[in-house]
Amino acid sequence: MRRRHDEQGMDPIGEINVTSLVDIMMALLVIFIIVAPMIEQGIDVSLPTAEPAKIDVSDVVTVTVSSNERIYFENQRVTMDDLSERLSNIQAANPDAAVLIKADQDIRYGRVVEVLDAARNAGLSRLAMATKPAE
């Protein structure tokens, strides 16, 4: 600790050394820069392949059916009744809204039909199935 000389003698000068704090923050920043691209949000779904068509992404809601046949509305797990209610609310707010269905290629076909029926019963007619491009 440095001392300053004044008329009355030596007084301590308090200083904070931030060098180690800056070093730690830089190390954390580097770690986040490296790890952030590896973190993927969403539900893991193996999509079937097909020739994709372009859809207008405005006013699109996503319904995902995972490999264990769980249903997700905009990445939130829901029951079939909740899905029907949410789709009805979407249709009431915007009749031109589209529903993009992401379904795992290995699930039963009947589960996908249930989701399609829920969308149609809610009054939504713009339906699309998500696929990955054919190689």
N, C-alpha and C positions, 0 to 999 in steps of 0.2 A: 504494500500500500504506500502510495506516495504521500509525502507530507509537504505542506506549504508553510512558509515562514511568514508570520505577521508580527505585529508589535507584542502580542501577548505570548508568543512562543510558537510551537509547532501544532497545527490543527490537521486532523486527518481529512482527506478528500475521498469521498466514497464514489467509486465508479463501478459500473457493471461491465464485466467482460462478456460480450455477446459472440465471440468467435466460435466457441463450441456450440452455441445455439444455432448459429448460421450453418455450421457443418452438419448438424443433425437434420436441419430442415432441408438442406440440399440433398442429403442421402435419402430422406423420405420422398422428396420430389422425384428423384431418379427411380426409386422403386415404383411409385405410382405411374410414372410414364411407361415403364416396362410392363407392369401388370395390367393396366387399364384395358389395352386392346384384347387381352386374353379373356376378360370377363364378358360373357355374352348374356344378354337379358332375354327372357322369354322361356318358352316351353320347348323341350327337345322333341321335334317331330320329324320323322323320316317321310318326306313328301314323295309321291309318285312322280314319274317323269312324263312330260307331254310337251307339245309345242305351245308355248304360252301366248296369250293374247293380252294386249295392253288394256288396262282399265283406268278410269279416272280415279285418282286416289283421294279426291276431296269427298268428304262425307262417306267414308268407308269405315265400317266397324269390323273387327276381326273376331271370329269365333274359332277356337282351336279345340280339336279332339285329339288328346294325347294317346300314346300307345297303350295305356292302361284304361282307355275309354273315358277318362275324366274330361269334363267340358270346362273351357275357360273362355270368358268374355272379356276381351281387352286385357288379357294376362291375369285375370282374377278368376279363381275357381268358382263355378256356379253349379247349381242343380238345374235340371231341365225346366222346372217351374220358374226358377229365377231367370233363366235364359229367355223363356217366353215373355215374361213380364218386361225385361229390359228391352227386348226387341220391339215389343208393343210401344214402349215409351219412345224408342228411337223413331218408329214409324209415325207416331203422333207429332213429334217435334219436326221431323223432316221426312216426308213421304218418298222423296227421291234418294234416300240413303241406300247405300249398297252394303251387302254382307259378304265378306271374304271368309271362306271356310278353309281352315288349314286342318287337314285330317291325316293322321299317320297312315301310311299305305298298308299296314298290317292289321288294322282293326276291322271289326265286322262291318259289313256294308250297312246293316240295319241301323247302327248307331249314327252314321252319317245321314241316313234318311230321316231319322228323328230330328236332327238339327235342321235339315232342310225344311221339314214340315213345320217346325217351330217358327222359322223365318217366314214361310208362306202364310201360316195362320195369323201371324202378326201383321200381315198386309204388305210385307216387303217383297218386291218382285225382282229387284236387281241382286242376283246371287252369283257368286264366282267361287270356283274351287282353286286353291293355291296348288301349284305344281312346281317342280324344279325343271329347268330346261333339259331337253333331250341332248345327249352328247353326240 
